[in-house]
Amino acid sequence: MRSNIHRKILITIFLSFVVFCVNAQSPFHGLENLFTTPRNYIIHYTKTPPAIDGDINDTTWNQAAWTNEFQDIEGDKKPHPTLHTQVKMLWGDSCIYIAAKIQEPNVWAYETRHDAIVYHDNDFEVFINPNNTIHQYYEFEVNALNTIFDLFLNTPYRDRGDAMINYNAEGLRTAVKVQGTVNNPADKDKGWTVEIAIPFKSISMGNNINIPVDGDLWRINFSRVEWDTDVHNGKYVKQTTASGDLKPEHNWVWSAQGVIDMHFPERWGYLQFIKSTTDNNTFTMPYSELQKRYLWLIYYREYLYFIKHHRYALLLKQLGIKSRIVVNGKANLLKLEATKHQFMGLINDKQSNQVWTINQQSAINQISKKNE
């Protein structure tokens, strides 16, 4: 979680380096950082839940593969992290299980209050959107003292969303095990490991518990906040600039966001649930997700247009976007319905009876053509 002011600053920085070129050959020109392909993970079912004790050598975890190592939040624009971080996942009848191993020669953490700003310490963070709609998502933060910050967001900060900090994930279980000692600058540590069990009921809306079935697709990402520190009087102290300001933290993630902001849920990785052990472990990007890329193109272009003109564009050509495009070999039609104060982008192909839409609050919906 970050403050709204902080988010506005980050969005302004993001917009400042985006080059808006309506005559570019590629419709994604200037926004390539926001259209790299997110990572994916096939999550397998387990009948035997792992023990949540921080020890990731539990035999149950042998069923799960480690993710790729974390990268900088901006992807290839920045150097690869100097310390390793990886995650593995499983799911059972009632929970999704997450294990993380975090290389760290100087393990430290000072925050002990639940729902305090845990990322002011080095921390590990989970972001999860069970319905793949970008809205209604959850964030979990944990430090090396196993202090938890859990929160819910109905919409991203950029869309005037606000965090529900008083949300508490019922039944959440977490455990940390340190390979070394916490807050002891006199020695060198190997790192720390985390285990998390998130009940499906705690990340479900209303009375309908969102228990996955074979093939379900969720969105998820993981972040590691790492501060540069010095040691003063036996304590770790964050480094400052010559002017006395804190040096920016490092943000290392599983799937690159392309911008220094975790609250772009459309940039998170894909999590596909598999129950049968005989199923193919190869992830195939759904056709609908390829279609949605063009809706996000409309959204980002309209966002930029509004910043410049203080109103939304009424026509696709004002955004430099063509109405007829090809997605995965299929002809698709893009439409824009807009006023100065709101808009809706739509995409559909000739064969499908479904239309995908996006609006100025980044809400993704599916409708039938007959309801247009």
C-alpha positions as CSV (number, residue, x, y, z in Angstrom):
1,M,0.0,0.0,0.0
2,R,1.2,3.5,-0.8
3,S,-0.4,6.9,-0.1
4,N,-2.5,8.5,-2.8
5,I,-0.1,11.4,-3.0
6,H,2.8,8.9,-3.5
7,R,0.8,7.2,-6.3
8,K,0.1,10.5,-8.1
9,I,3.8,11.3,-8.0
10,L,4.6,7.9,-9.5
11,I,2.0,8.2,-12.2
12,T,3.3,11.6,-13.1
13,I,6.8,10.2,-13.4
14,F,5.5,7.4,-15.5
15,L,3.6,9.8,-17.8
16,S,6.7,12.1,-18.2
17,F,8.7,9.4,-19.9
18,V,6.0,8.1,-22.2
19,V,6.4,9.4,-25.7
20,F,3.0,9.8,-27.3
21,C,3.3,9.5,-31.1
22,V,0.0,9.2,-33.0
23,N,1.7,8.5,-36.4
24,A,3.9,5.6,-35.2
25,Q,3.8,2.4,-37.1
26,S,3.3,0.3,-34.0
27,P,0.2,1.1,-32.0
28,F,2.2,0.4,-28.9
29,H,4.9,2.9,-29.7
30,G,6.1,4.7,-26.6
31,L,4.3,2.3,-24.3
32,E,6.4,-0.8,-24.9
33,N,7.3,-1.0,-21.2
34,L,3.6,-1.6,-20.5
35,F,3.1,-4.3,-23.1
36,T,5.8,-6.8,-22.3
37,T,4.3,-10.3,-21.8
38,P,3.8,-11.0,-18.0
39,R,5.3,-14.2,-16.6
40,N,3.1,-17.2,-15.8
41,Y,3.0,-20.0,-13.3
42,I,1.1,-23.3,-13.4
43,I,0.0,-23.9,-9.8
44,H,-0.7,-27.6,-8.9
45,Y,-3.2,-29.0,-6.4
46,T,-2.1,-30.8,-3.3
47,K,-4.1,-33.1,-1.0
48,T,-1.5,-32.6,1.8
49,P,-1.1,-28.9,2.8
50,P,2.4,-27.8,3.8
51,A,3.1,-27.1,7.4
52,I,3.2,-23.3,7.8
53,D,6.3,-23.0,9.9
54,G,8.7,-21.1,7.7
55,D,10.6,-24.2,6.8
56,I,10.3,-24.6,3.0
57,N,12.0,-28.0,3.0
58,D,8.6,-29.6,3.8
59,T,8.2,-32.6,1.5
60,T,4.9,-31.2,0.2
61,W,6.8,-28.4,-1.5
62,N,8.6,-30.9,-3.7
63,Q,5.5,-30.9,-5.8
64,A,6.0,-27.3,-6.8
65,A,8.5,-25.6,-9.1
66,W,10.4,-22.4,-8.2
67,T,9.5,-19.3,-10.3
68,N,12.1,-17.4,-12.3
69,E,14.3,-15.2,-10.1
70,F,12.9,-11.8,-9.3
71,Q,13.8,-8.9,-11.6
72,D,13.7,-5.1,-11.3
73,I,10.2,-3.7,-11.3
74,E,10.9,-1.8,-14.5
75,G,12.3,-5.0,-16.2
76,D,15.2,-4.8,-18.5
77,K,15.5,-1.1,-18.1
78,K,17.3,-1.6,-14.9
79,P,20.1,-3.9,-13.7
80,H,19.3,-7.4,-12.5
81,P,18.9,-7.5,-8.6
82,T,22.1,-8.3,-6.7
83,L,20.3,-10.7,-4.3
84,H,18.2,-13.7,-5.3
85,T,14.5,-14.1,-4.6
86,Q,12.2,-16.9,-5.8
87,V,8.7,-18.2,-5.0
88,K,6.7,-21.4,-5.4
89,M,3.0,-22.1,-5.0
90,L,0.4,-24.8,-4.4
91,W,-3.3,-24.9,-3.8
92,G,-5.6,-27.2,-1.8
93,D,-9.2,-27.5,-0.9
94,S,-9.3,-24.3,1.2
95,C,-6.1,-22.3,0.6
96,I,-3.5,-21.1,-1.7
97,Y,0.0,-21.7,-0.4
98,I,3.1,-19.6,-1.1
99,A,6.7,-20.2,-0.2
100,A,9.5,-17.6,-0.8
101,K,13.2,-17.8,-0.3
102,I,15.0,-14.4,0.1
103,Q,18.7,-14.1,-0.1
104,E,19.9,-11.5,2.4
105,P,23.3,-11.1,4.1
106,N,21.9,-8.6,6.6
107,V,18.5,-9.6,7.8
108,W,16.8,-6.8,9.7
109,A,13.3,-5.7,10.6
110,Y,12.0,-3.3,13.3
111,E,8.2,-3.0,12.7
112,T,6.1,-5.2,15.0
113,R,2.6,-3.7,14.7
114,H,0.0,-5.4,12.6
115,D,-1.1,-3.2,9.6
116,A,1.7,-0.8,10.1
117,I,3.6,0.3,7.0
118,V,5.7,-2.9,6.7
119,Y,7.5,-1.9,3.5
120,H,9.4,0.7,5.6
121,D,11.4,-2.4,6.5
122,N,12.8,-4.8,3.9
123,D,9.8,-6.9,3.1
124,F,8.1,-9.5,0.9
125,E,4.7,-8.7,-0.7
126,V,2.0,-10.6,-2.4
127,F,-0.6,-9.0,-4.8
128,I,-3.5,-11.2,-5.9
129,N,-6.6,-10.6,-8.1
130,P,-8.7,-13.7,-8.1
131,N,-11.2,-12.6,-10.7
132,N,-8.8,-11.3,-13.3
133,T,-10.8,-8.1,-13.7
134,I,-8.0,-5.8,-12.3
135,H,-10.5,-4.5,-9.6
136,Q,-11.1,-6.1,-6.2
137,Y,-7.6,-7.2,-5.3
138,Y,-5.6,-8.0,-2.2
139,E,-2.1,-7.1,-0.9
140,F,-0.2,-8.9,1.8
141,E,3.2,-7.7,3.2
142,V,5.5,-9.5,5.7
143,N,8.9,-8.6,7.2
144,A,11.5,-10.8,8.8
145,L,9.7,-10.5,12.1
146,N,6.6,-12.0,10.6
147,T,4.7,-8.7,11.0
148,I,1.8,-8.6,8.6
149,F,0.1,-5.8,6.7
150,D,-3.0,-7.0,4.8
151,L,-5.3,-4.8,2.8
152,F,-8.0,-4.7,0.1
153,L,-8.4,-2.4,-2.9
154,N,-11.6,-2.1,-4.8
155,T,-9.8,-0.2,-7.6
156,P,-6.2,0.8,-8.2
157,Y,-4.9,4.1,-6.8
158,R,-4.6,5.6,-10.2
159,D,-8.4,5.3,-10.6
160,R,-9.0,7.0,-7.3
161,G,-9.0,3.8,-5.4
162,D,-8.3,3.8,-1.7
163,A,-6.9,1.0,0.4
164,M,-9.2,-0.7,3.0
165,I,-6.5,-1.1,5.7
166,N,-9.0,-2.4,8.3
167,Y,-9.5,-5.5,6.1
168,N,-8.1,-8.6,7.8
169,A,-7.7,-11.8,6.0
170,E,-9.6,-14.3,8.1
171,G,-7.6,-17.5,8.7
172,L,-4.4,-16.1,7.2
173,R,-1.4,-18.0,8.4
174,T,2.2,-16.9,7.9
175,A,5.6,-18.0,9.2
176,V,9.2,-16.8,8.8
177,K,12.4,-18.6,9.3
178,V,15.7,-16.7,9.3
179,Q,18.9,-18.4,8.1
180,G,21.0,-16.3,10.4
181,T,20.0,-13.7,13.0
182,V,17.7,-10.7,12.8
183,N,19.1,-7.2,13.6
184,N,22.6,-8.4,14.3
185,P,25.1,-6.5,12.1
186,A,28.0,-8.4,13.7
187,D,27.4,-11.4,11.5
188,K,26.5,-12.3,8.0
189,D,23.2,-14.1,7.2
190,K,22.1,-16.3,4.4
191,G,18.6,-14.9,4.2
192,W,15.0,-15.7,5.3
193,T,12.2,-17.9,4.1
194,V,8.4,-17.2,4.2
195,E,5.4,-19.5,4.1
196,I,1.9,-18.1,3.6
197,A,-1.5,-19.9,3.6
198,I,-4.3,-17.6,2.3
199,P,-7.8,-19.1,2.7
200,F,-9.9,-18.8,-0.4
201,K,-12.8,-17.5,1.8
202,S,-10.6,-14.5,2.8
203,I,-10.1,-13.4,-0.8
204,S,-13.7,-13.9,-1.9
205,M,-16.4,-11.3,-2.2
206,G,-19.7,-11.8,-0.3
207,N,-20.8,-15.3,0.5
208,N,-19.5,-17.0,-2.6
209,I,-16.2,-18.6,-1.8
210,N,-13.9,-18.4,-4.9
211,I,-12.5,-21.9,-4.9
212,P,-10.5,-22.5,-8.1
213,V,-11.3,-25.3,-10.6
214,D,-9.1,-26.8,-13.4
215,G,-8.0,-24.1,-15.8
216,D,-9.0,-21.1,-13.8
217,L,-6.8,-18.0,-14.4
218,W,-5.9,-15.5,-11.7
219,R,-3.5,-12.6,-11.7
220,I,-0.7,-12.5,-9.1
221,N,2.6,-10.8,-8.5
222,F,5.2,-10.6,-5.8
223,S,7.4,-7.8,-4.7
224,R,10.5,-7.5,-2.6
225,V,11.4,-4.1,-1.1
226,E,15.1,-3.7,-0.3
227,W,16.7,-0.7,1.3
228,D,20.3,0.3,1.3
229,T,21.6,0.5,4.8
230,D,24.5,1.4,7.0
231,V,25.2,0.4,10.6
232,H,25.1,3.0,13.3
233,N,25.3,2.2,17.0
234,G,24.6,-1.5,16.3
235,K,21.5,-0.8,14.3
236,Y,20.7,-0.9,10.6
237,V,19.9,2.6,9.3
238,K,18.7,3.5,5.8
239,Q,21.1,5.4,3.7
240,T,20.4,9.0,2.7
241,T,21.3,11.3,-0.1
242,A,23.6,14.3,0.2
243,S,20.6,16.4,0.9
244,G,19.5,14.2,3.7
245,D,16.6,12.5,1.9
246,L,16.2,8.7,2.1
247,K,17.6,6.9,-0.9
248,P,14.9,5.2,-3.0
249,E,14.3,1.6,-2.1
250,H,14.9,-1.2,-4.6
251,N,11.8,-2.8,-5.9
252,W,12.4,-6.4,-7.1
253,V,9.4,-8.3,-8.5
254,W,8.6,-11.7,-10.1
255,S,6.8,-10.3,-13.2
256,A,8.1,-6.9,-14.4
257,Q,5.6,-4.0,-14.1
258,G,7.3,-1.7,-16.6
259,V,6.7,1.2,-14.2
260,I,7.6,1.8,-10.6
261,D,4.1,1.0,-9.3
262,M,2.8,-2.4,-8.2
263,H,-0.8,-1.1,-8.5
264,F,-1.0,-1.8,-12.2
265,P,-2.7,-5.2,-11.8
266,E,-3.0,-5.7,-15.6
267,R,0.8,-6.1,-15.5
268,W,0.8,-8.9,-12.9
269,G,1.7,-12.4,-13.8
270,Y,-0.8,-15.2,-14.8
271,L,-1.6,-17.9,-12.3
272,Q,-3.2,-21.0,-13.9
273,F,-4.7,-23.6,-11.6
274,I,-4.3,-27.3,-12.5
275,K,-5.8,-30.2,-10.4
276,S,-4.9,-33.3,-12.5
277,T,-1.3,-34.5,-12.4
278,T,-1.6,-35.6,-16.0
279,D,-2.5,-32.1,-17.3
280,N,-0.1,-30.4,-19.7
281,N,2.2,-27.9,-17.8
282,T,2.5,-25.6,-20.7
283,F,0.8,-22.2,-20.3
284,T,-1.0,-20.8,-23.4
285,M,-2.0,-17.2,-23.4
286,P,-5.8,-17.0,-23.7
287,Y,-7.1,-15.3,-26.8
288,S,-9.2,-12.9,-24.7
289,E,-6.0,-11.7,-22.9
290,L,-4.5,-10.9,-26.3
291,Q,-7.7,-8.9,-27.2
292,K,-7.5,-7.0,-23.9
293,R,-4.1,-5.6,-24.8
294,Y,-5.8,-3.3,-27.2
295,L,-8.3,-2.2,-24.6
296,W,-5.4,-1.3,-22.4
297,L,-3.9,0.6,-25.3
298,I,-7.1,2.7,-25.4
299,Y,-7.0,3.2,-21.7
300,Y,-3.4,4.4,-21.6
301,R,-3.8,6.6,-24.6
302,E,-6.9,8.2,-23.2
303,Y,-5.1,8.6,-19.8
304,L,-2.4,10.6,-21.6
305,Y,-4.8,12.5,-23.8
306,F,-6.7,13.6,-20.7
307,I,-3.5,14.8,-19.0
308,K,-2.7,16.9,-22.0
309,H,-6.2,18.2,-23.0
310,H,-8.2,17.9,-19.8
311,R,-10.8,15.8,-21.6
312,Y,-11.0,12.5,-23.2
313,A,-10.6,11.9,-26.9
314,L,-13.9,11.2,-28.8
315,L,-12.4,9.2,-31.7
316,L,-9.8,6.4,-32.0
317,K,-7.9,8.3,-34.6
318,Q,-7.3,11.1,-32.1
319,L,-5.4,8.4,-30.1
320,G,-3.5,7.1,-33.1
321,I,-5.4,3.8,-32.9
322,K,-6.9,1.9,-35.9
323,S,-10.3,0.4,-35.6
324,R,-9.5,-2.8,-37.5
325,I,-6.8,-5.0,-36.1
326,V,-5.7,-8.6,-36.2
327,V,-5.4,-10.6,-33.0
328,N,-4.0,-14.1,-33.2
329,G,-4.9,-14.3,-36.9
330,K,-8.5,-13.1,-36.3
331,A,-9.9,-9.8,-37.6
332,N,-11.1,-7.7,-34.7
333,L,-13.0,-4.4,-34.5
334,L,-12.1,-1.7,-31.9
335,K,-14.7,0.9,-31.0
336,L,-14.6,4.0,-28.8
337,E,-17.7,5.5,-27.2
338,A,-16.7,8.7,-25.3
339,T,-17.7,12.0,-24.0
340,K,-15.3,14.7,-22.6
341,H,-15.7,13.1,-19.1
342,Q,-15.9,9.4,-19.7
343,F,-15.2,6.7,-22.2
344,M,-15.7,3.0,-23.1
345,G,-13.4,1.0,-25.4
346,L,-14.8,-2.2,-27.0
347,I,-13.3,-5.1,-28.9
348,N,-14.8,-8.1,-30.7
349,D,-14.1,-10.4,-33.6
350,K,-16.5,-11.5,-36.4
351,Q,-16.8,-15.0,-35.1
352,S,-17.3,-14.4,-31.4
353,N,-20.6,-13.4,-29.8
354,Q,-18.7,-11.7,-26.9
355,V,-17.5,-8.1,-26.5
356,W,-14.8,-7.0,-24.1
357,T,-14.9,-3.5,-22.7
358,I,-12.8,-1.1,-20.7
359,N,-13.8,2.3,-19.2
360,Q,-12.0,5.3,-17.7
361,Q,-11.7,3.5,-14.3
362,S,-9.9,0.6,-15.9
363,A,-12.9,-1.8,-15.3
364,I,-12.8,-4.8,-17.7
365,N,-16.1,-6.4,-18.5
366,Q,-17.5,-9.0,-21.0
367,I,-20.8,-8.5,-22.7
368,S,-22.8,-10.2,-25.4
369,K,-23.2,-8.5,-28.8
370,K,-26.9,-8.7,-28.5
371,N,-26.6,-6.4,-25.4
372,E,-24.6,-3.8,-27.1
